């Protein structure tokens, strides 16, 4: 679908969808593509624009599909390539775009390429992975999965050499120095784009190349490769949606935008995320103010992608050791809630299922400078299951209704148990009951999305972080040619007053974006009272002559 506006994605809302967890259409206990098709009307009703599918490729699922054995097919539990084509067609028919996860850095050790590489070092795939006789090589490289791996090297008893892996030992890294590997990636992206998708989320891209004496992240070679990939993509699918998973500081992440045209158009803003939780825990905006100041301007053709939670642990890699321990104490008091350098919990439990905090944080998600992503289930405030290992506790079946298995599946055995007890049990939290209740989180989220859509300045506008005297207030504006949207948040559990300078806006009227209520014309400062964890979106229409009020 050709887009006339090349920066349409700035105003889009993304939905991160785990196919295995969403809807099981054939009752085998695993969600599938046909199940996603059944639920597309729900996603359009909610108002999202782009769905990001977690990996759907054949895989032993030891890392939930990020361990791929065939880049050109669909996992048999999820369906077939025909189902996938149908999903894309049905999504497009409803105006939804589809992106898939593109895992370039590594494969599963069960991939035939790796099996060939280990058994036949001189053979066609002999040099497709990163082999060494010396496990002391690249010693300056950090370990990412600190809870499960003690080295980035694992000895292969067959080839009698070590292979390099930045993630699990069952995920050997591909050797990007090998031109055949780089050519294969091009083949892969072409294959999926020809099936009709709109783009990719590029998994773990800072780690593609290795060079002795470096920390093996963000190397110039990686940028050079991404630039080649982008220019190839421009020839086969101009304007593809390319979202990079770059969990780095903003100044390093910035490099991945290139000159704005020649590398990646979209990148997650990782470091702001834990600071949003810190801000609500402290009842102060400082941490967010600090990172926003450290966030450089980006090329106008590019965009940050903002998220609160995702399918992984809430990573605390980008905070200090002191901040990390405070965040652990506050948000993961039980050691089972911790994983690697992060917290394996969902949004609602992190925020004590407090609707005020949930709304305030989602308001931040929708107003910070960038394109927001909603993680499946967070729109209804789903809980997590810390009894499950690894990140599985935040990947439980979607809770559709009160029927068996939350309406996810009729099977007796599921890929993962449904959350079925306590305040997060599906009997309490599900789509059907929330759809009926006008005061539900789901209906509120739907409204939030609709209101954001009415204000293209949000996401597409010029951003300013305000610093009113009251430190509990997080206020920001986004502005385009037609309007200024002022979003104000009270991070504290007490009512707060906020006073904002309104230079240049005297005589203008503020309209509440949710209620359409108009305030008297601005005279002097803007003064507001906010409820505990309250939020307001106030709009100044630039064409307003200032006669009303
Ligand atoms: C990314 C994914 C994560 C996966 C890892 C290894 O960080 O988000 O789920 O385990 O890559 O592929």
Boltz pocket constraint, residues with backbone or C-beta under 6 A from the ligand:
constraints:
  - pocket:
      binder: B
      contacts: [[A, 63], [A, 66], [A, 67], [A, 103], [A, 167], [A, 203], [A, 204], [A, 245], [A, 311], [A, 312]]
      max_distance: 6.0
